[in-house]
Structure formats: structure tokens, C-alpha cells
Amino acid sequence: MNNIQLEKNENGELDVRVLVPIQRHELLVDLFKDLPVGESFIFINDHDPIPLYYEFKSIYGDVVDWVYLNRGGRDWKVKVTRTEASKARDMSEIDTLLDLRNVEPKEWKHIVFHRYGMMVTGSVMELISKIEPEEIHEIFENKFQGQFIWTYKKQVPDEVVVHIKKNEKSGLGEEGFALVNEFDIRPYPPTERHEMFYQAFAEIQPGEAFTFINDHDPKPLYYQMEAESKEPFRWEYLEQGPEVWKVRVVKVK
């Protein structure tokens, strides 16, 4: 059980935007665990928190009523209600669980890599699916080679269970580059930060680089880039917190 505390605002809502992403997940998953049947809580996030919905259902079962009170921008407001009593899944051997059996396959990549980006080294994600998660496995092999361990725990008709252990390695190449841009994204809302990052990456050529400063570890952005970018890049930490995180991104030749 985590020890993250967050006071409700004057409307009785939890504004989790003040927390870094992994703390948001830990707080809300733990809060739902102790939520009585018929009771609710409302939280505010800076992007669509739909991966969290699937994590709730994976851990606690089909007992989650999820209603959007506001969508879009950096003010996503969701009301979460426990509809029935349930026993949480045993998490003693894993750190997070995503049951993809009732999720459209086109959503798998977003859900899995959004959550994987928050995991710390040594932690384990369990995936459950009706079919072999071939695209997910291929992305891991192509993008994260040497940084994870993929273990099949079960392979029977209509049920495939995989454990993915994050075994991140450090050390990046020393190829030359030309630094063409430096910027601080801390003054901007999260949605604008992502746009600034992707715009900066689109504007540089192979062999060029930019640096940016953030107020928390932007590792989820790294994993999103790893999963989606068609252009190779290198990610180098220049400062690693606790208040300033500075990263250099090199578009590889």
C-alpha cells in the first residue's frame, strides 16, 4: 500500500495533475481498492486516463463504473464508482496487470506502453489476452532489446498470459551530433509539452539534437517514442531530478 496523500479540492475532487504519472496511478488504484460498494470519487487529470480504467478492471474485476464529466484539453474529469464487491487479484508476484481480453486490439499498444513507461526497473507487468500479442511482442523485441524479459506463464486456447520484467540497461553511444535547440517545457501544460517535444523532434535532421528541461522524469514519453517513432533516436539524461530533469534527444544518422 502506498503512502501518497492528496487533499480533495473545494468540490470534493482529487486533482492528480500535481503528481507525477506513476504516483497518480498508485494513488487511484489504491483508493479504488478500499472504495465501498456504491461509493464514488472524482479525479481530474491532464490527459485521457483510459489506460487506468483497464487497469482497474484488470485488478478488481468488472465492477467499475467510469463516467467522463469533462473531456479534452488538460481538464479530464472522471467519476469512478464501485458497483459491486470484489476480491482484488493477487499481485504478490507482479506490479501491474492488464487484462486485454475485452479490449480492442487497436488499443493494446497505447494501453500497454503508456503503463510500461511508468514502471521502474525490476518491476513486472502481467498481460492476459485471448490471442498471441504478436504486435506488442514485436515492438518490445525491436525497440527494447536487452531491456526486458518476456516470459510466457500460460499458453492455451483463448488465454495467453505473459510476464514482462523491466530490465533496463544504461549506456548510450557516443556518436557526434549538432545541438540545434534547447527549451524548458516546465511553464507549459502537459498537452503543450508533448506538442513542443514532437515538434522539436520533427524539425531536426539526422545527426542533430535538442535538449529539454522538465519537472519530472519524462520516461513515459521516451517509451511512447520508442513504440511509435519510425526514425531512430538516442535519449540521454543530462540531469536526473529531483526537481530538474534535463534530457538530450539525438536523431541518429
C-alpha positions as CSV (number, residue, x, y, z in Angstrom):
1,M,0.0,0.0,0.0
2,N,1.4,3.4,-1.0
3,N,1.7,6.4,1.3
4,I,0.8,9.1,-1.2
5,Q,-1.6,11.6,0.2
6,L,-3.6,14.2,-1.7
7,E,-6.3,16.5,-0.3
8,K,-9.6,17.0,-2.2
9,N,-10.3,20.4,-3.6
10,E,-13.3,22.6,-2.6
11,N,-15.6,20.5,-4.8
12,G,-14.5,17.2,-3.2
13,E,-12.4,16.2,-6.3
14,L,-8.9,14.8,-6.4
15,D,-6.7,16.9,-8.8
16,V,-4.0,14.4,-9.5
17,R,-2.3,16.7,-12.0
18,V,0.1,17.8,-9.3
19,L,1.5,14.3,-9.1
20,V,3.9,12.6,-11.5
21,P,2.1,9.9,-13.6
22,I,3.2,6.8,-11.6
23,Q,2.0,8.4,-8.3
24,R,-1.3,9.2,-9.9
25,H,-1.8,5.5,-10.8
26,E,-0.6,4.3,-7.4
27,L,-2.9,6.6,-5.5
28,L,-6.1,5.9,-7.6
29,V,-5.6,2.2,-7.8
30,D,-5.2,2.0,-4.0
31,L,-8.2,4.3,-3.5
32,F,-10.4,2.1,-5.5
33,K,-9.3,-0.9,-3.5
34,D,-10.9,0.5,-0.3
35,L,-13.9,2.1,-2.0
36,P,-17.2,0.8,-0.6
37,V,-19.9,-0.5,-2.9
38,G,-22.0,2.3,-4.3
39,E,-19.4,4.9,-3.3
40,S,-17.5,7.2,-5.8
41,F,-14.6,9.5,-6.2
42,I,-13.9,12.1,-8.8
43,F,-10.5,12.9,-10.1
44,I,-9.0,15.4,-12.6
45,N,-6.2,14.5,-15.0
46,D,-4.3,16.4,-17.8
47,H,-5.0,13.7,-20.4
48,D,-7.4,10.9,-21.1
49,P,-6.8,8.4,-18.3
50,I,-8.4,5.5,-20.1
51,P,-5.4,3.1,-19.5
52,L,-6.2,3.4,-15.8
53,Y,-9.8,2.2,-16.4
54,Y,-8.5,-1.0,-17.9
55,E,-6.0,-1.4,-15.0
56,F,-8.9,-1.0,-12.5
57,K,-10.9,-3.7,-14.3
58,S,-7.9,-6.0,-14.7
59,I,-7.1,-5.9,-10.9
60,Y,-10.6,-5.6,-9.4
61,G,-12.9,-7.2,-12.0
62,D,-15.9,-5.9,-13.9
63,V,-17.1,-3.7,-11.0
64,V,-16.0,-0.3,-12.3
65,D,-18.4,2.4,-13.4
66,W,-16.4,5.1,-15.3
67,V,-18.1,8.3,-16.3
68,Y,-16.4,11.3,-18.0
69,L,-17.7,14.5,-16.5
70,N,-15.3,16.6,-18.7
71,R,-13.2,15.6,-21.7
72,G,-10.4,17.4,-23.5
73,G,-7.6,19.8,-23.0
74,R,-5.8,19.4,-19.7
75,D,-9.0,19.1,-17.7
76,W,-10.2,15.5,-18.0
77,K,-12.6,14.8,-15.1
78,V,-13.8,11.3,-14.3
79,K,-16.3,9.9,-11.8
80,V,-15.4,6.4,-10.6
81,T,-17.9,4.2,-8.8
82,R,-17.6,0.7,-7.4
83,T,-20.7,-1.2,-8.5
84,E,-20.2,-4.5,-6.7
85,A,-17.9,-6.0,-4.1
86,S,-14.9,-7.9,-5.5
87,K,-11.7,-9.5,-4.5
88,A,-8.6,-7.9,-5.9
89,R,-6.3,-10.1,-8.0
90,D,-3.2,-11.4,-6.1
91,M,-0.4,-9.0,-7.0
92,S,2.3,-10.6,-4.9
93,E,4.4,-11.6,-8.0
94,I,3.6,-8.7,-10.3
95,D,3.4,-4.9,-10.1
96,T,0.7,-4.2,-12.6
97,L,-1.9,-6.2,-14.5
98,L,-3.5,-5.5,-17.9
99,D,-6.3,-8.0,-19.0
100,L,-6.7,-7.3,-22.7
101,R,-9.4,-9.9,-23.4
102,N,-12.2,-7.3,-23.6
103,V,-10.1,-4.5,-25.1
104,E,-10.0,-3.8,-28.8
105,P,-6.6,-4.9,-30.2
106,K,-6.1,-1.5,-31.8
107,E,-6.0,-0.1,-28.3
108,W,-3.4,-2.5,-26.9
109,K,-0.3,-0.6,-27.9
110,H,-1.4,2.7,-26.3
111,I,-2.5,1.0,-23.1
112,V,0.5,-1.3,-22.6
113,F,3.2,1.2,-23.4
114,H,1.6,4.0,-21.5
115,R,1.7,1.8,-18.4
116,Y,5.1,0.3,-19.2
117,G,6.6,3.8,-19.4
118,M,5.8,4.3,-15.7
119,M,7.3,1.1,-14.5
120,V,10.6,1.1,-12.5
121,T,13.5,-1.2,-13.3
122,G,12.9,-4.7,-11.9
123,S,9.1,-4.5,-11.9
124,V,6.8,-6.9,-13.7
125,M,3.7,-6.4,-15.8
126,E,1.3,-9.2,-16.5
127,L,-0.6,-9.2,-19.8
128,I,-3.6,-11.5,-20.4
129,S,-5.1,-11.9,-23.9
130,K,-7.2,-14.3,-25.9
131,I,-4.7,-14.3,-28.7
132,E,-0.9,-14.1,-29.0
133,P,0.0,-10.4,-28.5
134,E,2.3,-10.5,-31.5
135,E,2.5,-6.8,-32.3
136,I,3.3,-6.0,-28.6
137,H,6.0,-8.6,-28.5
138,E,7.5,-7.4,-31.8
139,I,7.7,-3.8,-30.5
140,F,9.5,-5.0,-27.4
141,E,11.9,-7.0,-29.4
142,N,12.6,-4.2,-31.9
143,K,12.6,-1.2,-29.6
144,F,13.7,-2.5,-26.1
145,Q,16.1,-5.3,-26.9
146,G,18.1,-6.2,-23.8
147,Q,15.9,-4.0,-21.6
148,F,13.2,-6.5,-20.7
149,I,12.5,-10.2,-20.1
150,W,9.4,-11.7,-21.8
151,T,8.1,-14.9,-20.1
152,Y,5.1,-17.0,-21.1
153,K,3.2,-18.1,-18.0
154,K,0.3,-19.7,-19.8
155,Q,-0.5,-20.5,-23.5
156,V,-3.8,-22.3,-24.0
157,P,-6.7,-21.6,-26.4
158,D,-8.3,-18.2,-25.6
159,E,-5.8,-17.4,-22.9
160,V,-2.2,-16.2,-23.2
161,V,-0.5,-14.9,-20.0
162,V,2.8,-13.1,-20.3
163,H,5.1,-11.5,-17.7
164,I,7.2,-8.6,-18.8
165,K,10.0,-7.7,-16.5
166,K,11.6,-4.3,-17.0
167,N,15.3,-5.0,-17.0
168,E,16.6,-1.6,-18.3
169,K,20.2,-1.3,-19.3
170,S,22.1,2.0,-19.4
171,G,24.7,3.2,-21.7
172,L,24.2,5.1,-25.0
173,G,26.5,5.6,-27.9
174,E,28.9,8.4,-28.3
175,E,28.2,9.4,-31.9
176,G,28.7,13.0,-32.7
177,F,25.7,15.4,-33.1
178,A,24.9,19.1,-33.6
179,L,22.8,20.7,-30.9
180,V,20.3,22.9,-32.6
181,N,17.6,23.6,-30.0
182,E,17.2,24.0,-26.2
183,F,14.0,24.7,-24.4
184,D,12.3,24.5,-21.0
185,I,8.8,22.9,-21.0
186,R,8.1,23.3,-17.3
187,P,6.0,26.5,-17.7
188,Y,3.6,24.8,-20.1
189,P,0.6,22.4,-19.5
190,P,1.3,18.7,-20.2
191,T,-0.6,18.6,-23.5
192,E,1.5,21.5,-24.9
193,R,4.7,19.9,-23.6
194,H,4.1,16.9,-25.7
195,E,3.4,19.0,-28.8
196,M,6.6,21.0,-28.2
197,F,8.6,17.8,-27.9
198,Y,7.3,16.2,-31.1
199,Q,7.6,19.5,-33.0
200,A,11.2,19.8,-31.9
201,F,11.9,16.2,-33.0
202,A,10.3,16.7,-36.3
203,E,12.4,19.8,-37.0
204,I,15.8,18.3,-36.5
205,Q,17.7,16.2,-39.1
206,P,19.7,13.0,-38.6
207,G,22.9,14.0,-36.7
208,E,21.2,16.9,-34.9
209,A,19.9,17.1,-31.3
210,F,17.9,19.2,-28.9
211,T,17.7,19.4,-25.1
212,F,14.7,20.0,-23.0
213,I,14.0,20.5,-19.3
214,N,11.1,19.0,-17.4
215,D,9.9,19.0,-13.7
216,H,9.7,15.1,-13.5
217,D,11.2,12.1,-15.3
218,P,9.8,12.2,-18.8
219,K,10.4,8.4,-19.3
220,P,6.8,7.7,-20.4
221,L,7.5,10.0,-23.3
222,Y,10.6,8.0,-24.1
223,Y,8.7,4.7,-24.2
224,Q,6.0,6.3,-26.4
225,M,8.6,7.5,-28.8
226,E,10.3,4.0,-28.8
227,A,7.0,2.4,-29.6
228,E,5.9,4.8,-32.3
229,S,8.8,6.6,-33.9
230,K,9.9,5.5,-37.3
231,E,13.1,7.4,-37.0
232,P,15.9,6.2,-34.8
233,F,16.9,8.4,-31.9
234,R,19.1,8.5,-28.8
235,W,17.9,9.6,-25.3
236,E,20.5,10.9,-22.9
237,Y,19.9,12.2,-19.4
238,L,22.0,15.2,-18.5
239,E,20.3,15.9,-15.1
240,Q,18.0,13.4,-13.2
241,G,16.0,15.3,-10.6
242,P,14.7,15.6,-8.1
243,E,13.4,19.0,-9.3
244,V,15.1,19.4,-12.7
245,W,15.2,16.7,-15.4
246,K,17.3,17.6,-18.5
247,V,17.3,15.3,-21.5
248,R,19.2,15.4,-24.8
249,V,17.5,13.8,-27.8
250,V,19.6,13.0,-30.8
251,K,18.1,11.9,-34.1
252,V,20.5,9.2,-35.2
253,K,22.0,9.1,-38.6
